[in-house]
């Protein structure tokens, strides 16, 4: 897990084995009991993902505008 968290800190959307963002998905879906035993790792992941919702909203808005272009 420490290696995964280091990679996510550098790039939250880093590709694991399948597609961009799959490492983040995997880490976010770890059993809650793990995080209770490792609160420092939990905090590191929380700091990494805390700003993502606003960034994702901006990306979604940009995608919508892009799709509406008449080229």
GROMACS elastic network, one bead per residue, 0.5 to 0.9 nm:
[ bonds ]
;  ai    aj funct       b0    kb
    1     4     6  0.50609   500
    1     5     6  0.61596   500
    1     6     6  0.86137   500
    1    27     6  0.80319   500
    1    41     6  0.82059   500
    2     5     6  0.51050   500
    2     6     6  0.61663   500
    2     7     6  0.86691   500
    2    41     6  0.74787   500
    3     6     6  0.50857   500
    3     7     6  0.62571   500
    3     8     6  0.86335   500
    4     7     6  0.51500   500
    4     8     6  0.61687   500
    4     9     6  0.86039   500
    4    23     6  0.72162   500
    4    24     6  0.84151   500
    4    27     6  0.77439   500
    5     9     6  0.60525   500
    5    10     6  0.86819   500
    5    12     6  0.89972   500
    5    24     6  0.87665   500
    5    27     6  0.81548   500
    5    41     6  0.75378   500
    5    44     6  0.72512   500
    5    45     6  0.65632   500
    5    48     6  0.87371   500
    6     9     6  0.51233   500
    6    10     6  0.65210   500
    6    11     6  0.87953   500
    6    44     6  0.89725   500
    7    10     6  0.52379   500
    7    11     6  0.62238   500
    7    12     6  0.74732   500
    7    14     6  0.70691   500
    7    23     6  0.87908   500
    8    13     6  0.70343   500
    8    14     6  0.65529   500
    8    23     6  0.76669   500
    8    24     6  0.68222   500
    8    45     6  0.78397   500
    8    48     6  0.71576   500
    8    49     6  0.89966   500
    9    12     6  0.61536   500
    9    44     6  0.80021   500
    9    45     6  0.77478   500
    9    47     6  0.86631   500
    9    48     6  0.58426   500
    9    49     6  0.89805   500
   10    14     6  0.82826   500
   10    48     6  0.89623   500
   11    14     6  0.53624   500
   11    48     6  0.89101   500
   12    21     6  0.69520   500
   12    23     6  0.82120   500
   12    24     6  0.63441   500
   12    48     6  0.69846   500
   12    49     6  0.73837   500
   12    52     6  0.85436   500
   13    20     6  0.55587   500
   13    22     6  0.74962   500
   13    23     6  0.74676   500
   13    24     6  0.65885   500
   14    19     6  0.83538   500
   14    20     6  0.55438   500
   14    21     6  0.55057   500
   14    22     6  0.74803   500
   14    23     6  0.66018   500
   14    24     6  0.75643   500
   15    18     6  0.67844   500
   15    19     6  0.52634   500
   15    21     6  0.55088   500
   15    22     6  0.59226   500
   15    23     6  0.61584   500
   15    24     6  0.85377   500
   16    19     6  0.65429   500
   16    20     6  0.70694   500
   16    21     6  0.73546   500
   16    22     6  0.56466   500
   16    24     6  0.84982   500
   17    20     6  0.88149   500
   17    22     6  0.74419   500
   17    23     6  0.79348   500
   18    21     6  0.87518   500
   18    22     6  0.65027   500
   18    23     6  0.87473   500
   19    22     6  0.56422   500
   19    23     6  0.84930   500
   20    23     6  0.77713   500
   20    24     6  0.88319   500
   21    24     6  0.53280   500
   21    25     6  0.63346   500
   21    26     6  0.87414   500
   22    26     6  0.60985   500
   22    27     6  0.86271   500
   23    26     6  0.50685   500
   23    27     6  0.62146   500
   23    28     6  0.85853   500
   24    27     6  0.51731   500
   24    28     6  0.60742   500
   24    29     6  0.85684   500
   24    49     6  0.89405   500
   25    28     6  0.52008   500
   25    29     6  0.62385   500
   25    30     6  0.89688   500
   26    29     6  0.52405   500
   26    30     6  0.66001   500
   27    30     6  0.54504   500
   27    45     6  0.83469   500
   28    31     6  0.86261   500
   28    45     6  0.83407   500
   29    32     6  0.83213   500
   30    33     6  0.83840   500
   30    34     6  0.69765   500
   30    35     6  0.79458   500
   31    34     6  0.56242   500
   31    35     6  0.72959   500
   32    35     6  0.52697   500
   32    36     6  0.64142   500
   32    37     6  0.88980   500
   33    36     6  0.50861   500
   33    37     6  0.64854   500
   33    38     6  0.87613   500
   34    37     6  0.52580   500
   34    38     6  0.62586   500
   34    39     6  0.86508   500
   34    42     6  0.89070   500
   35    39     6  0.55885   500
   35    40     6  0.83901   500
   35    41     6  0.71616   500
   35    42     6  0.55421   500
   36    39     6  0.57250   500
   36    42     6  0.80635   500
   38    41     6  0.55337   500
   38    42     6  0.64061   500
   38    43     6  0.89225   500
   39    43     6  0.61677   500
   39    44     6  0.86497   500
   40    43     6  0.50956   500
   40    44     6  0.63100   500
   40    45     6  0.87845   500
   41    44     6  0.50240   500
   41    45     6  0.63135   500
   41    46     6  0.85166   500
   42    45     6  0.52533   500
   42    46     6  0.60457   500
   42    47     6  0.86272   500
   43    47     6  0.60904   500
   43    48     6  0.85488   500
   44    47     6  0.52517   500
   44    48     6  0.63364   500
   44    49     6  0.88851   500
   45    49     6  0.62389   500
   45    50     6  0.84177   500
   46    49     6  0.53025   500
   46    50     6  0.57522   500
   47    50     6  0.53506   500
   47    51     6  0.78511   500
   48    51     6  0.72352   500
   48    52     6  0.78922   500
   49    52     6  0.52289   500
   49    53     6  0.78748   500
   50    53     6  0.72568   500
   50    54     6  0.89481   500
   51    54     6  0.60712   500
   51    55     6  0.67050   500
   51    56     6  0.89357   500
   52    55     6  0.50320   500
   52    56     6  0.59186   500
   52    57     6  0.84917   500
   53    56     6  0.51073   500
   53    57     6  0.61678   500
   53    58     6  0.87258   500
   54    57     6  0.50621   500
   54    58     6  0.63507   500
   54    59     6  0.87043   500
   55    58     6  0.51564   500
   55    59     6  0.62599   500
   55    60     6  0.86768   500
   56    60     6  0.60620   500
   56    61     6  0.85265   500
   57    60     6  0.51011   500
   57    61     6  0.61951   500
   57    62     6  0.86267   500
   58    61     6  0.51066   500
   58    62     6  0.61957   500
   58    63     6  0.86277   500
   59    62     6  0.50234   500
   59    63     6  0.61309   500
   59    64     6  0.86541   500
   60    63     6  0.50220   500
   60    64     6  0.62475   500
   60    65     6  0.87223   500
   61    64     6  0.51381   500
   61    65     6  0.63263   500
   61    66     6  0.85976   500
   62    65     6  0.51364   500
   62    66     6  0.60600   500
   62    67     6  0.85880   500
   63    67     6  0.61032   500
   63    68     6  0.86474   500
   64    67     6  0.51494   500
   64    68     6  0.63710   500
   65    68     6  0.51634   500
   65    69     6  0.66573   500
   66    69     6  0.54195   500
   67    70     6  0.83255   500
